[in-house]
């Protein structure tokens, strides 16, 4: 009887032990998830701030001589000036100005597929000359030692200092460049080089038709000069970016 009782009790004890293990693992998973979510929420503002700071710095790098900027988004089919914190998440470009509030060009962020993953970049555009005047890669996971040369190769970056966008930008074999709209592709990283060109052409196709005529660009924000790296806020009496220029 005693042995039979012990045999009958064993499965029940095993079930209790398994249930406790499942509950323990479940609670551990719940607490781990809460910790991850809490950490993400705690670090998100700092990450967002760092990304915004990096973007501002990139604007000033791709538009040489600029020190202030204004954010532009599309609303009702036209570009309008908004404050830096406005319309978060909306696709935007940036009008860039020098210390004397003279318009110098636009900084245009765009992205597209590379060889490995998405390439995110920002480039400067001079509408009067219809040229790209600077390029910075914001994010790339291209092959180390090859595709990542789109970030590290100084000669490649020089392609984008005064690059014509008409009829469209083309990548050619290194050393074969013969026209103002051509760039030298990186040897061994032709796909990544052509991906950058494709992104630039797509960015131009998206944004250039929306830009005001040269000379009708949005004026710099009036008032106190903003600190370097800060976009000036919009004045209520600023006209939309393409008013009066079409």
FIGU-532915 format. One record per residue (C-alpha): residue number from 1; residue in three letters; z negated, y, x. Coordinates in nm, 2 decimals. Each point is the difference from the previous one (the first is absolute). Example, Ala and Ser with C-alpha at 12.3 -4.5 7.8 and 13.67 -1.06 7.14 Angstrom:
NODE/seq/type/z/y/x
NODE/1/ALA/-0.78/-0.45/1.23 .
NODE/2/SER/0.07/0.34/0.14 .
% end
This chain:
NODE/seq/type/z/y/x
NODE/1/UNK/0.00/0.00/0.00 .
NODE/2/UNK/-0.10/0.23/0.28 .
NODE/3/UNK/0.33/-0.05/0.18 .
NODE/4/UNK/0.20/0.04/-0.31 .
NODE/5/UNK/-0.18/0.33/-0.07 .
NODE/6/UNK/0.08/0.13/0.34 .
NODE/7/UNK/0.36/-0.10/-0.03 .
NODE/8/UNK/0.03/0.18/-0.34 .
NODE/9/UNK/-0.16/0.32/0.15 .
NODE/10/UNK/0.23/0.02/0.30 .
NODE/11/UNK/0.31/0.13/-0.18 .
NODE/12/UNK/-0.21/0.26/-0.19 .
NODE/13/UNK/-0.15/0.13/0.32 .
NODE/14/UNK/0.35/0.01/0.16 .
NODE/15/UNK/0.13/0.21/-0.29 .
NODE/16/UNK/-0.29/0.25/0.03 .
NODE/17/UNK/0.06/0.03/0.37 .
NODE/18/UNK/0.37/0.06/-0.05 .
NODE/19/UNK/-0.07/0.26/-0.27 .
NODE/20/UNK/-0.24/0.18/0.23 .
NODE/21/UNK/0.27/0.00/0.27 .
NODE/22/UNK/0.26/0.14/-0.23 .
NODE/23/UNK/-0.24/0.27/-0.12 .
NODE/24/UNK/-0.09/0.09/0.36 .
NODE/25/UNK/0.36/0.02/0.10 .
NODE/26/UNK/0.09/0.20/-0.31 .
NODE/27/UNK/-0.28/0.25/0.06 .
NODE/28/UNK/0.10/0.03/0.37 .
NODE/29/UNK/0.36/0.07/-0.10 .
NODE/30/UNK/-0.11/0.25/-0.25 .
NODE/31/UNK/-0.22/0.19/0.24 .
NODE/32/UNK/0.27/-0.02/0.27 .
NODE/33/UNK/0.26/0.14/-0.24 .
NODE/34/UNK/-0.24/0.28/-0.11 .
NODE/35/UNK/-0.06/0.09/0.37 .
NODE/36/UNK/0.37/0.01/0.07 .
NODE/37/UNK/0.07/0.22/-0.30 .
NODE/38/UNK/-0.29/0.22/0.09 .
NODE/39/UNK/0.11/0.04/0.36 .
NODE/40/UNK/0.36/0.08/-0.12 .
NODE/41/UNK/-0.13/0.26/-0.24 .
NODE/42/UNK/-0.22/0.15/0.27 .
NODE/43/UNK/0.27/0.02/0.27 .
NODE/44/UNK/0.29/0.09/-0.23 .
NODE/45/UNK/-0.06/0.38/0.00 .
NODE/46/UNK/-0.02/-0.01/0.38 .
NODE/47/UNK/0.32/-0.21/0.03 .
NODE/48/UNK/0.18/0.24/-0.24 .
NODE/49/UNK/-0.11/0.30/0.19 .
NODE/50/UNK/0.11/-0.15/0.33 .
NODE/51/UNK/0.34/-0.08/-0.15 .
NODE/52/UNK/0.04/0.35/-0.14 .
NODE/53/UNK/-0.09/0.14/0.34 .
NODE/54/UNK/0.25/-0.22/0.17 .
NODE/55/UNK/0.27/0.10/-0.24 .
NODE/56/UNK/-0.07/0.37/0.05 .
NODE/57/UNK/0.02/-0.04/0.38 .
NODE/58/UNK/0.33/-0.19/-0.05 .
NODE/59/UNK/0.15/0.28/-0.21 .
NODE/60/UNK/-0.07/0.25/0.29 .
NODE/61/UNK/0.15/-0.24/0.25 .
NODE/62/UNK/0.33/-0.07/-0.18 .
NODE/63/UNK/0.06/0.37/-0.08 .
NODE/64/UNK/-0.04/0.17/0.34 .
NODE/65/UNK/-0.18/0.32/0.00 .
NODE/66/UNK/-0.17/-0.04/-0.34 .
NODE/67/UNK/-0.37/0.05/-0.05 .
NODE/68/UNK/-0.04/0.02/-0.38 .
NODE/69/UNK/0.16/-0.19/-0.29 .
NODE/70/UNK/0.03/-0.03/-0.38 .
NODE/71/UNK/0.03/-0.31/-0.20 .
NODE/72/UNK/0.30/-0.04/-0.23 .
NODE/73/UNK/0.04/-0.25/-0.28 .
NODE/74/UNK/0.27/-0.06/-0.26 .
NODE/75/UNK/-0.08/0.12/-0.35 .
NODE/76/UNK/0.26/0.01/-0.28 .
NODE/77/UNK/0.27/-0.07/0.25 .
NODE/78/UNK/-0.08/0.28/0.24 .
NODE/79/UNK/-0.23/0.06/0.30 .
NODE/80/UNK/-0.32/0.19/-0.06 .
NODE/81/UNK/-0.28/0.11/0.23 .
NODE/82/UNK/-0.34/-0.17/-0.06 .
NODE/83/UNK/-0.34/0.01/0.18 .
NODE/84/UNK/-0.06/-0.27/0.25 .
NODE/85/UNK/-0.24/-0.18/-0.22 .
NODE/86/UNK/0.22/0.03/-0.31 .
NODE/87/UNK/0.23/-0.28/-0.13 .
NODE/88/UNK/-0.16/-0.26/0.22 .
NODE/89/UNK/0.22/-0.31/0.01 .
NODE/90/UNK/0.32/0.19/-0.08 .
NODE/91/UNK/0.29/-0.01/0.24 .
NODE/92/UNK/-0.01/0.32/0.20 .
NODE/93/UNK/0.16/0.19/0.28 .
NODE/94/UNK/-0.13/0.30/0.20 .
NODE/95/UNK/0.13/0.35/0.07 .
NODE/96/UNK/-0.10/0.10/0.35 .
NODE/97/UNK/-0.06/0.36/0.13 .
NODE/98/UNK/-0.09/0.16/0.33 .
NODE/99/UNK/-0.30/0.23/0.06 .
NODE/100/UNK/0.20/0.29/-0.13 .
NODE/101/UNK/0.07/-0.17/-0.33 .
NODE/102/UNK/0.36/-0.06/0.08 .
NODE/103/UNK/0.16/-0.31/-0.15 .
NODE/104/UNK/0.11/-0.25/0.26 .
NODE/105/UNK/0.09/-0.31/-0.19 .
NODE/106/UNK/-0.11/-0.29/-0.21 .
NODE/107/UNK/-0.20/-0.31/0.10 .
NODE/108/UNK/0.12/-0.30/-0.20 .
NODE/109/UNK/-0.20/-0.32/-0.02 .
NODE/110/UNK/0.20/-0.31/-0.09 .
NODE/111/UNK/-0.02/-0.38/0.04 .
NODE/112/UNK/0.21/-0.31/-0.01 .
NODE/113/UNK/0.04/-0.36/0.13 .
NODE/114/UNK/0.00/-0.07/0.37 .
NODE/115/UNK/0.05/-0.33/0.18 .
NODE/116/UNK/-0.35/-0.12/-0.05 .
NODE/117/UNK/-0.15/0.22/-0.28 .
NODE/118/UNK/0.01/0.35/-0.15 .
NODE/119/UNK/0.05/0.29/0.23 .
NODE/120/UNK/-0.15/0.33/-0.10 .
NODE/121/UNK/0.11/0.31/0.17 .
NODE/122/UNK/0.02/0.38/-0.03 .
NODE/123/UNK/0.28/0.22/0.12 .
NODE/124/UNK/0.07/0.37/0.03 .
NODE/125/UNK/0.30/0.15/-0.17 .
NODE/126/UNK/0.17/0.33/0.06 .
NODE/127/UNK/0.19/0.08/-0.32 .
NODE/128/UNK/0.20/0.29/0.15 .
NODE/129/UNK/0.14/-0.21/0.28 .
NODE/130/UNK/-0.01/-0.33/-0.19 .
NODE/131/UNK/-0.17/-0.17/0.29 .
NODE/132/UNK/-0.30/-0.23/0.06 .
NODE/133/UNK/-0.22/0.18/0.25 .
NODE/134/UNK/-0.28/-0.25/0.06 .
NODE/135/UNK/-0.12/-0.35/-0.09 .
NODE/136/UNK/-0.33/-0.18/0.00 .
NODE/137/UNK/-0.07/-0.36/-0.10 .
NODE/138/UNK/-0.31/-0.01/-0.22 .
NODE/139/UNK/-0.02/-0.38/-0.04 .
NODE/140/UNK/0.19/-0.29/0.14 .
NODE/141/UNK/-0.06/-0.37/0.07 .
NODE/142/UNK/0.32/-0.06/0.19 .
NODE/143/UNK/0.01/-0.26/0.27 .
NODE/144/UNK/-0.22/0.10/0.30 .
NODE/145/UNK/0.21/0.07/0.31 .
NODE/146/UNK/0.32/0.04/-0.20 .
NODE/147/UNK/-0.01/0.15/-0.35 .
NODE/148/UNK/-0.31/0.20/0.08 .
NODE/149/UNK/0.21/0.21/0.24 .
NODE/150/UNK/0.09/0.21/-0.30 .
NODE/151/UNK/-0.35/0.14/0.06 .
NODE/152/UNK/-0.03/-0.02/0.38 .
NODE/153/UNK/0.35/0.07/0.13 .
NODE/154/UNK/0.03/0.37/0.10 .
NODE/155/UNK/0.38/-0.02/0.03 .
NODE/156/UNK/0.02/-0.13/-0.36 .
NODE/157/UNK/-0.21/0.29/-0.13 .
NODE/158/UNK/0.23/0.25/0.17 .
NODE/159/UNK/0.28/-0.11/-0.23 .
NODE/160/UNK/-0.18/0.18/-0.28 .
NODE/161/UNK/-0.04/0.35/0.15 .
NODE/162/UNK/0.32/0.14/-0.14 .
NODE/163/UNK/0.18/-0.27/-0.19 .
NODE/164/UNK/0.26/0.09/-0.25 .
NODE/165/UNK/-0.03/-0.17/-0.34 .
NODE/166/UNK/0.36/0.04/-0.10 .
NODE/167/UNK/0.18/-0.20/-0.10 .
NODE/168/UNK/-0.29/-0.23/0.06 .
NODE/169/UNK/-0.21/-0.12/0.30 .
NODE/170/UNK/0.14/-0.30/0.19 .
NODE/171/UNK/-0.15/-0.23/0.26 .
NODE/172/UNK/0.23/-0.10/0.28 .
NODE/173/UNK/-0.03/-0.22/0.31 .
NODE/174/UNK/-0.20/0.17/0.27 .
NODE/175/UNK/0.22/0.23/0.21 .
NODE/176/UNK/0.28/0.00/-0.26 .
NODE/177/UNK/-0.12/0.32/-0.19 .
NODE/178/UNK/0.28/0.24/-0.03 .
NODE/179/UNK/-0.07/0.21/-0.32 .
NODE/180/UNK/-0.28/0.23/-0.12 .
NODE/181/UNK/-0.10/-0.24/-0.28 .
NODE/182/UNK/-0.04/-0.31/0.23 .
NODE/183/UNK/-0.30/-0.14/0.18 .
NODE/184/UNK/-0.03/-0.25/0.28 .
NODE/185/UNK/-0.15/-0.32/-0.13 .
NODE/186/UNK/-0.27/-0.17/0.21 .
NODE/187/UNK/0.13/-0.29/0.20 .
NODE/188/UNK/-0.16/-0.31/-0.13 .
NODE/189/UNK/-0.13/0.17/-0.31 .
NODE/190/UNK/0.32/0.09/-0.18 .
NODE/191/UNK/-0.13/-0.11/-0.34 .
NODE/192/UNK/-0.30/0.22/0.02 .
NODE/193/UNK/0.21/0.29/0.12 .
NODE/194/UNK/0.24/-0.04/-0.29 .
NODE/195/UNK/-0.30/-0.03/-0.24 .
NODE/196/UNK/-0.12/0.34/0.11 .
NODE/197/UNK/0.35/0.15/-0.06 .
NODE/198/UNK/0.02/-0.16/-0.34 .
NODE/199/UNK/-0.34/0.15/-0.09 .
NODE/200/UNK/0.11/0.34/0.11 .
NODE/201/UNK/0.32/-0.02/-0.20 .
NODE/202/UNK/-0.19/-0.12/-0.31 .
NODE/203/UNK/-0.25/0.29/0.05 .
NODE/204/UNK/0.28/0.25/0.02 .
NODE/205/UNK/0.17/-0.15/-0.31 .
NODE/206/UNK/-0.32/0.03/-0.19 .
NODE/207/UNK/-0.12/0.35/0.11 .
NODE/208/UNK/0.28/0.21/0.13 .
NODE/209/UNK/0.17/0.05/-0.35 .
NODE/210/UNK/-0.34/0.14/-0.12 .
NODE/211/UNK/-0.04/0.26/0.27 .
NODE/212/UNK/0.07/0.37/-0.07 .
NODE/213/UNK/0.29/0.17/0.17 .
NODE/214/UNK/-0.09/0.12/0.35 .
NODE/215/UNK/-0.17/0.34/-0.03 .
NODE/216/UNK/-0.16/-0.09/-0.33 .
NODE/217/UNK/-0.27/-0.22/0.13 .
NODE/218/UNK/-0.35/0.03/-0.14 .
NODE/219/UNK/-0.19/0.29/0.17 .
NODE/220/UNK/-0.32/-0.08/0.20 .
NODE/221/UNK/-0.32/0.04/-0.19 .
NODE/222/UNK/-0.14/0.35/0.02 .
NODE/223/UNK/-0.35/0.10/0.10 .
NODE/224/UNK/-0.21/-0.12/0.28 .
NODE/225/UNK/0.18/-0.23/0.25 .
NODE/226/UNK/-0.12/-0.36/-0.04 .
NODE/227/UNK/-0.16/-0.19/0.28 .
NODE/228/UNK/0.24/-0.20/0.21 .
NODE/229/UNK/0.07/-0.34/-0.17 .
NODE/230/UNK/-0.08/0.13/-0.35 .
NODE/231/UNK/0.26/0.06/-0.26 .
NODE/232/UNK/-0.03/0.34/-0.17 .
NODE/233/UNK/-0.08/-0.01/-0.37 .
NODE/234/UNK/0.25/0.10/-0.26 .
NODE/235/UNK/-0.01/0.35/-0.15 .
NODE/236/UNK/0.06/0.02/-0.37 .
NODE/237/UNK/0.29/0.24/0.04 .
NODE/238/UNK/0.20/-0.23/0.24 .
NODE/239/UNK/0.33/-0.09/-0.15 .
NODE/240/UNK/0.12/-0.36/0.00 .
NODE/241/UNK/0.17/-0.09/0.33 .
NODE/242/UNK/0.35/-0.01/-0.14 .
NODE/243/UNK/-0.01/0.30/-0.23 .
NODE/244/UNK/0.26/0.26/0.09 .
NODE/245/UNK/0.17/-0.22/0.25 .
NODE/246/UNK/0.24/-0.19/-0.22 .
% end
